[in-house]
Amino acid sequence: MPGAPADFSVLEETARGWHPADTSATDPLAPAPVAALSAVLDLPAPVAAAGQPLPPLWHWLHFLTWARQSELGPDGHLRDGHFLPPLPERRRMFAGGRLEVRTPLTVGRPAEQTSGVVKTEAKKGRTGGLLFVTVRSEFRQDGEVRVAEEQDIVYRSGGDAPVPDRLTLDPGAEPRSDAPWQLPWTTDPAVLFRVSALTANAHRIHYDEPYVTGVEGYPGLVVHGPLLVLQMLELVRRRAPERTVRTLSYRLRTPAFCGERLLSCGTPYEDGDASGVRLSVAGPRAAEHATAEVTFA
């Protein structure tokens, strides 16, 4: 059973004293993972082949770390890790992030990733203390920084998992939006399993229904936060294939569950010399499971 939430001073001390060293990794950026995710998204062909630009955030398929089975906790997530803060009974939530594309990465050419923690901050939320951690990664090809990404991760220490009020899911309910760009989609257990495998994500909330309903208290399997973001970007890729994404900011707001009908929504805008798209994922229970904004080069 989870213990009581950690004293806020533990979070403050971690924010002050925890400074993990930067890391680096290399990856061949092979075409196979791109082809695999394209198939999971039910696309007729891979979105990119060797020598072509990698779509924004599809580097999430690369630079993966497969932990030994003994290194996983009871929830399937890493028990300890280089960028996981040393908190008792730690719970992790992916909150959002930002992306800058200077030059798109090229599929099939070796790339280097360097990553480091650039910000830690303890905050008091409505449900208790939280530790906010921002990890920045830069991706190089031919010695040039092509893509920079920041991810915001929120950690809770001790206490019960924050879960939604008891919900009854209605797979037949449809989301609605007035956005000019729309892309309906849904998931099933096979989709979530395949996304977990492609991203080396062993967290049981995405594939183990007895665990997620009986232990975590959710009404069903949880759709991956990264999949929500990729499906927003998929709308941009399909509706504006001639445009190059320069920046992206996104926020994950409320969980979506397996089998629910979802709708990626986009509203293009022009603001002086700037142009872009405001994005969201709507569901039958929430108008915004995730939101994002893209600017074009």
N, C-alpha and C positions, 0 to 999 in steps of 0.2 A: 504494500500500500504506500502511496506517496506520502512523504512527511509534510510538515508545515512549511510554508514559503520561507525562503532564506531571508534573514535580516537584510534590510536595504544597504547596510554598511558593507556587507559582503559584495554586493554588486558594485558599490562605489570603489572599494579597494581593488577589485578586479579591473575596473576601468582605468584606475591609476597605475597599477603595477604589472598588468599583463601586456607584454610586448613581444609577440612571436616574431621570429626572424622571417625575412622575405623568402620566398621559394621560387624555383624556376623549373620548367619542364619543356620538353620538346615533343612534337607530334608530326607525323607525316601528312596530316590532313587528307587521308585517303578518301577516295570517292565512295567507298562502300557504306559508311554510316549515313551519308547524304541520300544514297539510294534507298537505304533501309527506312529512314524517317519519311521519305517521300511515299513509300509504299504504305506505311502506317497511316499517313494522312490521305490515303486512297487516291493519290495523284497518278495520272496515266504514265508518267515518266519521271526520272530523277530531276530535281530542280536545277542541278548543276553537275557537270562532269569535270574530269581533270582538265586544268587549264582555265576553268571558268570561275567567276566570282562566287564565293560562299555567301549565301543569304545572311542578313544580320541575325546574330545570336545562334546561328547553327553551329558555331564553334562549341556550343554546349554538348555536342556529340563527341567532342575530342578532348584531349588532355584529361582523360578520366583516370581515377584511381580506384582499383579494385582491392578493397580491404580483405584481409584474411577473415574467414568466418568467425574465428574466435575473437576478433576485434569488434564485432557488432554487439550492440546492446539488445535487450529484450524486444525493443520496438523495431529492430532491423537497422537502425541508424548506427553510425559509428559511436562506440562508447567513449573514445577519446580521439582527438585529431589535432593536427598542427594549428588550424585556425578555429578550433572549438574552445571557448573559454573554460577554465577550470572551475566550474560551478557544480555544486551538489544537485543531483536529480535534475539535470539540465534538460530543458525543452526548447526546441528550435523552431522558429517560424521565419519563412522567407517573405520579407515585406515588400521588396521592390528593388529598383536599380536604375542605372543610367548607362547609356552606350554612346560612344563617339566613334564614327567610322571615318577615318582620314582617307584610307584607300581600302576597298574590300579585300579580304583575304582571298587567296587563290587556292582552289581545290587541287590537291595532288602535289603541293609544294611544301617542304618542311617549314614549320613555324615554331617559334619559341614563346612561351608564356612566362612572365614574371608577375608574382602576386605578393601583396602585403596588406596588413591591416593599417588603414590610414585614419581611423576614427573609432573610439569607444566612448560610450556615454551611458551612464545610469540614469534612468528616469522613473518617476512614479506614475503608473497608469491607474485606470479605474479599478483594475483587478489586482493591483500589487506592483512590486518593483520589476523593472525590465532593464536588460542590458542591450543597447544598440551597438552593433558592430558593422563597420563598413570595410569591405575588402575590395581593393582596387587591383585589377589585372591589366597588363599591357601585352599585346600580341604583335610579334615582329615576324616579318619575312624579309630576307636579304638584308638584315640589320636595320630595317626601317620599322618604326612603330606604326602599324596600320590601324589597329583597333584598340580602344581603351574602354574598359568596363568597370563599373562599380556596382557591387551588390550590398544591399542593406539587409542584415540578418538580425532578428530580435530573439533574445534568449530570456527564458523565465527559469527560476531556480526553485525547486520544491513545489509542494502544493499539487492540487489536482489540475489536470489539463483543462484549459479553457475551451469548452465546446459549445456549440449553439444550443438554444432551447430545443426541446424535443420537436422533431420535424417529421412530417409525413411527406415523402417524395411522391410526386405525380409525374411519371414519365411521359404522359400524354399532354401535359400542359406546355403551351408554347410561349416563349418570350416575344415581346413586341417592342418595336423601335421605329422612330421616324427618320433615322439616319439614312442618308442617300446611299451609302455603301453597306451592304449586309451580306453575311456569310453564315448560314445555319449549319450547325454541326452537333454531334453528340458523341458519347463514348460508350464503350462496353468493357467488360473485364479484360478482354483480349487486347484492346487498345492500350489500356492502362498498364497491363503487364509488359507489352512491347516497349512502351515509352520508358518504363522502369529499367528494362534490360538495356536499352540504347543509351541511357544516361547513368548507368551503374548506380541506380537508386534502389536500395534494398528496404526502404521504409515500408513497414507492413500496412500502413494506412491506404496504400495504393493497390494492394492485391489480396490482402487477407481479410475477408469480410467478417468472419467470427471475431477476429482481433479488433477491427476498427469499430464494430458495433458493441462488442462486449466489454472492451477495455477502454478505448478512447471515447466511446459514447456518441460517435457520429451515426447518422442514419444510413450510411452506405459508404462505399469506397470513395476516397477523395481524389478529385481530378488534380493532377500535378499543376502547381503554380506555373512552372515554365511552359507547360502545354497551353495554358491560357494566354500567355504572352506570345508564344509562337503562332497561335491561331489568330491573334490580332494582327501580327505582322504578315500572316498569310493573306489576309484581306488586302493589305497594301501591295504585296507582291503580285496579286492577281489583278487588282484594279488600276495599278500604276506601274506596270512592268518597265516602263521607260525611265522612271525616276530612280535616283540613287538616294538611299537613306543616309543622311548625315548624322543626325542625333536621334536618340530615343530615350524617353524617360517613362517608367511604368510603375504601377503600384498594384499590389494584390490586396483586395479589400475583404472578401468574404468567400468561404469555400464553396465550390461547386461539387456536385456528387455524380457518381457514375450513373449513366442512363438518362440524366436530365437533358432536355433539349436546350441548347445554348445558341447564342447569336452573337457573332462578332460584328461590331458596328463601327462605321467610320464616317467622319464628317471632314472633308477637305476644307482648307482655309487658305486665304491669301492675306498677308499682313505686311503691306509695304513691299520690301524686297524679299521677305520671308514667305515660304509656303510650306505646308505640311498637312497632317491629318490628325484629328483627335479621335481616339479609339476607345472602345470598351467591349467587354463581354457581358451580355445580358442573359439572364435566366428567368424562369417563371417565378422564382422567389425573390430575386434581387435584380435591380436595374443595372447594377455595376458590380459584378464579381471581380473585375479587374479593369483598370483604366491605363491609358498610355497616350503619349503624344510623340509624333514623328515629325522631324523637319527634314526637308529635302535639300540636297546640294544645289 
